[in-house]
Amino acid sequence: MSRTQLGMPGLRPGSGNLFAEEKFPSAARRELGNAQLRKNLKHATSTIRGKRLNVTGELPDWEELRDAGSALKTAVMARLPELLESFEANVTARGGVVHWARDADEANRIIHDLVKAEGVDEVVKVKSMATQEIGMNEYLEEHGIAAFETDLAELIVQLGHDKPSHILVPAIHKNRTEVRDIFLKEMPGVDPELTDEPRKLAMAARSHLRAKFLSAKVAISGANFGIADSGTLAVVESEGNGRMCLTLPETLITVMGIEKLLPTFSDLEVFLQLLPRSSTGERMNPYTSLWTGVTEGDGPSKFHVILLDNGRTNALADEMGRSALHCIRCSACINVCPVYERTGGHAYGSTYPGPIGAILSPLMTGIQAEENGSLPYASSLCGACYDACPVKINIPDILVHLRGKDVDAHRGGLPTQMDLGLKAASWALSDGRRLGAVEKLLPLGRLAAGRDKKIKKLPGIAAGWTQSRDIPAPPSQSFRDWWAKEHQATGAPARKAPNAPEENA
């Protein structure tokens, strides 16, 4: 007798470049030792923050726009299966081909097969977080295909054999002198007298890329938005390289996360106001490219879109965390984060750094994947990210939620040190006599502090606290003891503590 499996299939965790291979505290400690990195980040993020505040402050309805963006994204998550089917039908009706990829491996295989079918061994690329997420460049290189980044910051990272450290400005950790040195060492045909003047650097990159734009037969892009009711895709960018890639090659392959959908074309109105102001501090982004399927004699003659899951359904299944999928990749949360400003993006390990990466990566891969369980602790919970987010993702609440999941994931049959510590605290604090007895041990804490009156190292689970801060020496006596002695000296009656005898008051 045959059997049929009923119900939802199992969720497949995300793969590719979504993992922290090193615990965040140790990675952050190493990055903190790079003074030039901290200087670069402070200058760049403070500049972007200032520009953003200026242009968001101009709009009297900025908060209403944020509410609208949040509501639209919430509606998309509630209707995602329906919207994906509508989007697929409309892309197909207009001459495009839709592919579905459950994880990074499937997406990379689809891209490789499509490129090889065109008989080429190189492609040009529009800046894309999705292709970074799946490790597409590395995969294609292993299979003999060169992928050329055309975004200036991505080009800097690629030529420098580096990794992006920011969602919007991948080379934010490099200053212009470092960029010039990379160009002189790695860029073919560059003028040996090249200076670090920004205009000269941009012109060198333009000259380097021009031949690639004009000769490329295949381009690969991401997408900022996909419109379900028309099958239209949108890319916003600031340099014009995206426009070149989207129009000149014969074949265009777009990799889009399934969460990037909007229901109708009119919904773009909200996000084309929210995104540029939140990301680059501009009222409008310089280039907005929209395309729908294939149009004879205009643009690529072949169009493929790959709808990428790669753990997004994992995040969608988490009732508390699913709003992380509302992210429009503006990086506003990163630019206001005090932790990111001091450690940089590489400390997070994943393609997605900063506050949004600290929640998105663990949600997509599962909290137990490699060292991703350490990412939700990469925050002071100051709430600046929530205030800056254009779609009002409550990142601090999700961070606390994921910390709880991490604790539960490591909870075994035996009680942990945290369990025992909380049990002991409950026992002491529930009875005045017990608390009084514990307070008698304060002098031992003063001995542990030493001459400088600071406790710098504690054992067990408490070591996590003293790794990054000192504990002041405890007072020589408790408040309760001081109160009792003070009132005995003046002859005033001492108040009796709850559940405590007169002598312990």
N, C-alpha and C positions, 0 to 999 in steps of 0.2 A: 504494500500500500504506500503510495507516495504521500509526502508530507509537505505542506505549504507553510512557510514562515509568514505569520501575520504581524502587523505593526511596523513601527519605524525601523529602518536599518540602523546599525550602530554608527556612531559619529566617528569620523576619521580625524585624528589630530593634525594640526598644521605641521609642515615640514619646511626645509630650506633654511633661510637665514633668520630664523625666529627665536634662536636660542642664546641664552647667556651661558657660555662655556665655563665661566668663572663666577664665583659669588660676587654680587655687586660690591659689598664692603671692601673686599681685597682689590678688585679692579679699580674702585674709586680711590683707594689709598694710593695706588700707583700713579693714577692720572693727576692726583693733587700735587705730586712732586714735579709736574711740568709747569714751571712759572710762565713760559711763553704761551702755553695753551690757555691758562687762566686769563692772561692779559688779552689775548685775541678774543676769547669768548665774552669777557666783560665789555669790551669795546663794541663788538658786533651786536650782542643782545640788547645792550642799553640803547644803541642807536635805533634798532627796530622797534623797541618798546616805545620810545619817544614818538616816532612817526605814527605808530598805531594809535596812541592816545590822542594825537592831534586830529586824525581823520575820523575816529569813532566819536570824538566829542563834538564834531560838527553836526551830527545827525540827531535831531530831537527824538526820533523814534528808534534809536539803536536797540534799546531793550526790547521793544516790540518786534524788531527784526530777529533778534536772538530767539524770542519765544516762538516766532513763526518757523524759524529753521529747526528748532527742537521738535515742534509739533509735526512738521513734515517728515522728519527722519523717524519719529516714533510711528507714524502711519505707514511708512515704507516697511519697517521691520514687521509690523502686524500683517502686511499684505505681501510679503516678499515672494512666496511661491507664485502667486497670481501675476505679480508684476514681472517676474523673470520670464514667465511663459509669454506674456504680452510682448515683452522686449524681443524675445527670440523670434516670434512670429513676424514682427515688423521689420527687423533686420533682414530676415530671410526674404520677405516680400519685396524688399528694395535691392536685392541682388547680393547681399552679404551672406557669409557662412558663419554659423555659430557653433562653437565647440565648448564642451563642458569639461572642466578639469577639477577633480576632487582634491588634488594636492599638488605640491611643487613638481614632483616627478612626472605626473601626467601632463602638466602644463608645459614643461620643458620638452617632453617628447613630441607633443603636438607642434610646438614652435620649430623644433629641429626638422621634423618631417615637412612642414610647409616651406621652410627655407630651402631645403635640399631639392624639393620639387621644382623650385625656380632655377636650379642649376647654378647657384651663386655660393661664394664662400665668405661673404662679408655683408653686414647690414648696418644701417644707421639707426640711431635710437633717439627718441624723445625721452626726457627725464621721466622716470617711472618708478614709484615705490613698489608697485606690484612685481616688476621684473627683478628688482633688487631682493625683494622678499623671497622669491623662488630661486635666486642664484642663477639667473638665466645666462648672464655673461660668461660665468665660469663653465656652465654646462656646454654652451656653444663652443667655447674655446677648446674644451676637451674633445669635441667632435669636429675640429678643423674649421670652425666658422668664427670670424672676427666680428665683434659687435662694437661699433664706434659710438661713444657718447658724444652728443652734440651740444648739450647744455654746458655752459662755461664751467660752472662749479663741478659738475660731474666729470668733465674732461680733465680738470685739475686733479681730481681724486684718481681717475683712471691712469693718467700719465705718471702720477706719483706712487702707483702701486699701493694705494691706501684704501681705506673704507670710508664711506660717508659718515658724518657725525651729527647731521641735522636733517630734518625732513625737508625743509625749504632751501637751506643753504648748505649743501653737503660738505663744502670745503670751508666752513666757518672757522675751523680750527687752524687755518693757514692764513698768514698775513701776506701782503703783496710781494714782499721780498722773497718769501719762501716760494710763492707761485712763480716768480721770475726764474728762480733757481731750477724749479721743476721743468719749466719750458726749455731752458737752455740745455738741460741734460737729456730730456726725453722727446722733444718735439722735432721731427725731421725738418731740415731746411730753415730753422729759425735764425733770425739775425743775431750773430754773436754779440752785438752791441746793445741788445735788448735791455731796456731799463725796467724799473718796477712801477712806472707810471701806468695807472689803470687803463687809460686809453690805448697805450702801446700794447699792453698785455691782451686787451680785447681784440685789437687788430691782428695780432699774431695768431690768436685762436681762430679768428674769422678766415684768415688766409689758409690756415691748416685745414679747416673743415670744408671750404668752398668746393674743392675737387670731389670730396666725398658726397656732398649733396647732389652734385651734378651727374655723378656716375652710378649712384646706388640704385639698384633695382628693387630692393626690399627694405622697408622701414618697419620698426617696431615701436609702438607707443603704449602708454597707459591711457587712462581716462579719468578726468575729474568727476564727470557725471555721465550717466546714460539715461535717456528719456524713454520710458516704457511705451508711451502711446504713439511714438513715431519711429523708434529704433535709432534715434539720433544720439551721437556721442559728442562730448565736449572736452577740449583740452584748453586750459588757460596757462599762459606763460609770458615771460617778459623780454625774451631776446629775439624772437622770430625764427629760431632754429626749429621749433616745433612746426610752424607753418611750412617750412621747407620740407621737413620729413613727411608731413601729412599730405602734401600735394604733388611732389616731384616723382617719387618712385612708382613703379608699376604695380607693386603689391604692398598692401598695408596690413599689418597684424597688430591688433590691439588686445592687450591683456587688462581685464577689468575685474576688480573684486565685486562679488555679487551684491555687496551692500551699497554700491555707488549709484543705484537707481534713484530716479525721481519719477513720480507718476506722470506729470504732464509738462509740456514745454514751458508753460507759464510759471512753473515752480522755480525755474532758473533765475527769475527776477530776484528772489530772495537771496539766493546763494551767490549770485554775481555781485551783490552788495556786501555780503558778509565776508566772502573769501579774500578779496584783495585788501580790504581794510585790516583784516585780522592777520594776514600773512606778511605782506610787504609794506603795509602802511600806505597803500595807494588807494585813491578813490575808485580807480578802474584799472584792471590789468591791461598792459599794452596790447596783448594778442589773445583773442578768444576765437578758437577754431571749432567749427561745428560741421559735422558731416553725417550723411544719412545714406548708408548702402553704397551703391556704385552708380555713377552718372557717366554716360558715354561721352568721351571727349573732354572730361573735366576731372582731373585727379586720378588716383589709382584705378586700374581696371579690375583689380581683384582686392576684395576686402574680407578679412577674417577677424572675428572677435572671439576671444577665449574668456569664458566666464569662470572665474577662479573662486573656489571655495577655500581650500587650504586652512581649515580650522574655523572658518567664519560661522559655520553652523554650530560648532562647539560654543562659541561666544553667544550666539543667538539663543542657545538652550539655557544659558545662565540668566535667570530672571533679573538678578541684580546687576549683572555685568553687561547685558546686551546693549545698553546705551553706548558702550565704547564703539560700537559699529556706526554710530552717528558721525564719527570723526570725518571731517572734510580735509584733513591733512594740511591745515593752515600753519601749524607750529606755534600758535599763540601761547599755548600752555608751556612749551619748551622755553620760549623767550622770557617768561616771567619766573621760571623755576629757579630758586636759589641753589638747589642741589645740582641741576644741570650746569648752571653757570660756572660752578667750581670744578666739576668733574668731566664735562664734555660728553659727547654721545657714545664714544667707544666703550666707556665703562659699562654700558647697558648690554653690550654683546649683540643684541638683536638689531635688525634693520630699523626698528622703531625705537628711538631713544626718548628720554624725558618722561614726563608724567603719563602721556598717552601710551608710550611704549611699556611703562611699568604695569599697565593694566591689560593692554591689548595682546601683548605676546603671551603672558600666562593664560589668558582666556582662550587663545587660539590653539595653544599646544597642550594645555593642561598644566596645573600648578606644579606637578611633580616632574615635568620634563627638564632634564639636565639641571641647570641652576636657576631656572626661571622662578622658582619659589622665593628667591631672594629679591626679585625686582619690586614687589609691592612694598618693600621696606625702604626703597630708594626715595624717600619723601619725608619732609618734616610735617606733612599734613597742614600746611599753612593756609591752603585754600586759594592761593593766587591763581592756580590753573583753572579752577571752577569759575572764578570771576572773569577770566580772560576768554574762556571758551565761547566761540560764537554760536554754538548749538547747545550750550549749557549742559555738557556732560559733567555729572557730579563725580569727578575723579577721586576726591578724598574719600567719599563713601565707598566707592568700588575698591580702593586700595585697602581700606579696613576690612571689607568683605573678603578680599583675596588673602589677606593676612590670616583671617580666621580659617579659610580653606587650607592654607599651608599648615597651620597648627594641627588641624584635624587630620591632614594627610600623614603627619608624622606621629600621630597618636597610636601607640601600640597597646598591648594587653596590660603592661605595667604602667603605673603612674609616672609621669615625667617630673623633672625638677620643678617646672612651672606648676604642675598640679599640686605637688607637695608644698611648695612655697605658698600658694594661695590658700591651701587647707590650713597651714600653720598660721597665716595671717588672720583667717576667719576665726580660728580658735582663740587667738590672743585678743583680737579686737571685740569679741562678743562678750567679754567679761572684764570689768574694771580691775579686779585683783590680778588677773593674768597679765593685763597690759602693764600694770604697775611692776610686776615681777620682771617682765621683759625690759622695761625701762632701766632697771638696775644694771643692765649689761652695757649701758652707754659708755662707761669709762673704757671698756675693752675696745670699742670703736675708735676712741681717741688714741689708744696705744697703737692701733693698726695704721693710723694716719701718719704717724711720725712727726718730725720737727716742722715740716712745712704745712701741717694741718690739712693734708689732702690724702684721700684714699685713691691710689692710682691703679690698683689691680685687685680684682675680686675673683674668687673661684667659681667654677660651674657656670650656670646660666647667667649669673650676674656679670661674668666677664664680658658679655656683649655690651653692657653699659659702659664699663671702664675702658673699652677699646678706643672710644672716641671722646671721653670726657672724664674729668676727675670728680670725686665726691667730697664735698667739704667734711671736715671732721665733725662728728656729732657734738652737741653741747655737753658741758660737764654735768649738767643735770636736766631732767625733764621739766616741762612746764608745770606738771602736777606737783613735783617735788618743790620747785621754786615757789609755787602758790602756797603750799602748805607751810613752808618755812617763813615766807613773808608775812603771812597772817598770824602765825604763832608769835613772831617777833613783835608785832603791833598789838597783839592781844585780841585781834578781830577773829570771830568764828570762821573757820574754814568750811567751805561747802563740801558736802559729802558727794563723792563721785558715784554714779549709778553702780549698783551691785558691789560696792567697795565698803569695807569696814572703816570706822572713823580714823584709825591709824594710817590708812593708805590714802586718805583724801589729799 
